[in-house]
């Protein structure tokens, strides 16, 4: 699998805040945000439920990856999505860093991926509680 999924029993905007706060507790910050709902509406006049793509990063982990394999920046940051369901809940889906950084040729990115995955699993565990 390329993702780690869970469902949050909160409306979309509240789920965003909960995810951001939980990530910060695990030393992961948000470095990018793409509002797909707004893009689809503006570019195609298509209405979709709330859907955002975020990039999460721990600079120390990213430094270890880039120091070992500079072009691995194409695989960073750890992306995740939040999307609204018809029932008013929110799905969160994190990219599995082990799968993605497993594409690297050197070992350090793979070690970083294992650490990042542990952090994300702890985030997901807290979000699901």
C-alpha positions in Angstrom: 0.0 0.0 0.0 1.1 3.6 -0.6 -1.1 5.1 2.1 -2.1 5.1 5.8 -5.8 5.9 6.2 -8.2 6.8 8.9 -11.5 8.5 9.5 -12.0 11.4 11.9 -15.5 11.9 13.4 -15.3 15.7 12.9 -16.5 18.2 10.3 -13.8 19.0 7.7 -12.5 22.4 9.1 -12.3 21.0 12.7 -10.5 17.9 11.4 -7.9 20.1 9.7 -7.1 21.8 13.0 -7.0 18.5 14.8 -4.6 17.0 12.3 -2.4 20.1 12.2 -2.1 20.2 16.0 -1.5 16.4 16.2 1.3 16.7 13.6 2.9 19.5 15.5 3.0 17.4 18.6 5.0 14.8 16.7 7.3 17.5 15.3 5.8 17.6 11.8 4.8 20.9 10.3 2.6 21.8 7.4 4.7 23.2 4.5 2.1 23.3 1.7 -1.7 23.2 1.2 -3.6 22.7 -2.0 -7.4 23.3 -2.0 -8.6 20.9 -4.7 -12.2 21.8 -4.2 -11.4 25.5 -5.1 -9.2 24.5 -8.0 -11.9 22.2 -9.5 -14.5 24.9 -9.1 -12.3 27.7 -10.5 -10.8 25.7 -13.4 -13.6 23.4 -14.4 -16.7 24.8 -12.7 -17.0 21.4 -11.0 -18.3 21.0 -7.5 -16.7 18.4 -5.3 -16.7 17.8 -1.5 -14.0 19.5 0.5 -10.6 18.0 -0.5 -7.2 19.3 0.5 -3.7 18.0 -0.2 -1.1 18.9 2.5 2.7 18.5 2.7 4.1 17.7 6.1 7.8 17.9 7.0 10.2 17.5 9.8 13.3 19.5 8.6 15.8 17.3 10.5 14.5 14.2 8.7 14.3 16.0 5.4 17.9 17.1 5.8 19.1 13.5 6.4 17.4 12.5 3.2 18.7 15.3 1.1 22.2 15.0 2.5 22.3 11.4 1.4 20.5 11.7 -1.9 19.9 15.4 -3.1 17.5 14.5 -5.8 15.2 12.7 -3.4 13.6 16.1 -2.8 11.3 15.0 -5.6 9.8 12.5 -3.1 9.3 15.1 -0.3 7.4 16.3 1.7 5.2 13.6 3.2 1.9 14.3 1.5 -1.4 13.7 3.0 -5.0 14.5 2.1 -8.1 15.3 4.0 -11.4 14.8 2.3 -15.0 15.3 3.4 -17.4 12.4 3.3 -21.2 12.5 2.7 -21.8 11.6 6.4 -20.0 14.7 7.6 -16.9 12.9 8.7 -13.4 13.5 7.4 -11.0 10.9 5.8 -7.3 11.5 6.4 -4.8 9.6 4.2 -1.0 9.9 4.7 1.5 8.8 2.0 3.5 5.9 3.3 7.0 7.2 3.4 8.5 3.7 3.4 6.9 3.0 0.0 7.9 6.4 -1.5 11.4 6.7 -0.1 11.9 3.0 -0.9 12.6 4.3 -4.4 15.9 5.8 -3.2 19.2 4.2 -4.0 20.9 4.9 -0.7 20.0 3.5 2.8 19.7 6.7 4.8 16.4 7.8 3.1 15.0 4.3 3.9 16.0 4.7 7.6 14.4 8.1 7.6 11.2 6.7 6.0 10.9 4.1 8.8 11.2 6.9 11.4 8.7 9.1 9.6 6.2 6.2 9.2 6.4 5.6 13.0 5.6 9.3 13.6 2.6 9.1 11.1 1.3 5.9 12.7 1.4 7.6 16.1 -0.5 10.6 14.6 -3.1 8.3 13.1 -3.5 6.5 16.3 -4.1 9.7 18.2 -6.5 11.0 15.5 -8.5 7.7 15.6 -8.8 7.7 19.5 
